[in-house]
């Protein structure tokens, strides 16, 4: 509690409480899997006979998508191996998403255009992430922190870890400790 209080009060910061498994799943999603995907992208470029043309055409989207692949590959490999189970599950899920999109695009190519099913699947694919786009846009506003809702959360003596983990899952960050059994949270990362 002393360290947590120091983080939120003396460092004017906020925190979320996680268990090890939740942390590892989250890190795999936002760090480890993207490293593998970025590396796969540069591997795809290196293996392509048009790689030099593609490299000459590369701009912002390529730069942004492959930045992490430029880190030391041994460091990336060690990080990914350490969390292999979570990364593997995410990669399988991503492979399924990409295969589904490839199927739609392949159908469009064969048909020479879209049909109603293709339109629906394309619209759904590109719209599904809108909650994240909205969250990122809102979080860039200068007054974002001031507009985030706050609430007091009672922390039970037994099961406090679960209460704080569920708070984090709702996108709430602890911004103040009122006492040992009450914290003030702010909704900061709700997608």
N, C-alpha and C positions, 0 to 999 in steps of 0.2 A: 504494500500500500504506500510505503514511503517513496519508492521509486516512481510509482504511478502519479502520486501527488506532485512530485518534483517535475515530472514531464508536463502535466497540465497546468500547474500553477506557476512554478518558478521559471519554466522555459516557455510559457505562454503557448503551449501546443495542445494537441488532443491525442487520444489513443483509442484503440479498439483492443478487446481481449479475445484471444483465440486459443484453441487447443492446438497441439502439434499437427494433427491430421488435417484440420481445417486450414492452417497456415500452409502446409505443404500442397494441398489441392489448389489453393489460391495462387501460390507462387508458381506452380506448374502452369496454371492458366494464363497468367499475365507476364511470365518471364521465360520459363523453361520451354514450353511449347513454341512460343514465338521465335526463340533462338533456333529451334529445329526447323521450323518453317522457313525462316530467313536463310538458313544454310541450304535447305533444299532448293530454294529459289536461285541462289548463286551457283549451286551444282547444276541446275537445269541450264543456266546460261553458259557455263563452261562446257557442257556437253553438246550444245547446239551449234550446228555448222554456221549459223548466222550470228554467232556471239559477238563478233567485232562490230557488226552493224548495229545490233541491239545495244551494245555498250555505248556506241556513239549517240544513239537516240535516247539513252537513259536520262531521266529527269527526276522531278520531285517524288513521284510515287515510288519509283524504283529505289531511290535514295532512302526514303522513309521506311520502306518495307525491308530493306536489306542492311540497314545500319548495324544491327546487332550481330549480323553474320561476319562483320569485320573484326570482331574481338578474337582473342587467342582461341583457336579451335580446341586446344587441350583443356582450357578452362571451361569452355562451353560443354565439352564432352563430360567432364567430371561433374558439372552441375546437373546435367541431364541424367547421367547414370545414377546419381544419388537419389533422384526422384523418379526412377524409371517407370514404376507402376502407374503413377498419376499421369506422367507425360504420355505413356503408351495409350492409355484410355482416351486422353484428349486428342491424340493424333488419329486414333480410329474414328472418333466422332467427326473430326475435321475432314478426314478422308471421305466419310459418308456424305458430308455436305458438298464437298467438291465434286464427288462422283455424281450426285444428284444434279448439280448445276451443269456438269459436262453432258449428262444425258439430255437435259433440256436444250442446251446449245447444239448438241449433235442432231437432235430432232429438228430444230429450226433449220440447220444446214441442209438436211435431207429434204425437208418440205419446201425450202426456199422462202420461209417466213414463219411467223408465229401463228398458232391457233389459240383458241380460248384457254385451253389447259396450259399451254406454254406461257401465255400472258399472265395467268393466275400464279403460276409457279415462279416466274421471274419477279412479279410484283411482290409476292410474299418473301422471296429471298432477300430482295433489296430493302424491304420495309421492316423486316424482323428486328434489325438493330436500331431502329429509331429511338427507343428509350435511352440507349447509350448516347446517341448523337444529341438528344435533348439534354441529357445530364451534362455532357461535356460543354455544350453551348452555354448552359446556365452557369456552370462553375467558372466560366471565364469572366463573368460580369464582375466589375469592381466591388459591388456591394453584395456579392454572393453569400458570404458568411453572415451578413446582417439579415438576409432574407431566409436563412435556414431556420426551420422550426426547432425550438428547444422543448425539452420535457424533463421532468424529474423521474428518475427510475429508482424504485426501491430494490435494494440488493438483499436477498435473503441470507441469513447466516449460513444455511446449508444450501448448496446448489447455486452459489453466487457465480461460479464459473459459467454454468449453463445460462443464467440470466444475462450475463454480459456478452456471451457468445451470440445469443438470440438477438440482443440489441445490435450487435455488429452486423448480423445478417439482415436486419431491417435498414441498414445504412446509417445507423446512429454511431456517433463518435462521442466518447466521454470528454467533456470540456471542463468539468469541475467536480470535485468531491465535496459534498455538503458535510458528510460525516462518514463513518465506517459502513453505513447501511443505505446511503442515498447519494446518487450521482446525478449530475445534470448532463443530459446528452443533447446533441445537435445532429439533425439529419443532414449528413454531408455527402454520402456516396450511394444514395438510393437510385438504382437504375430501373 
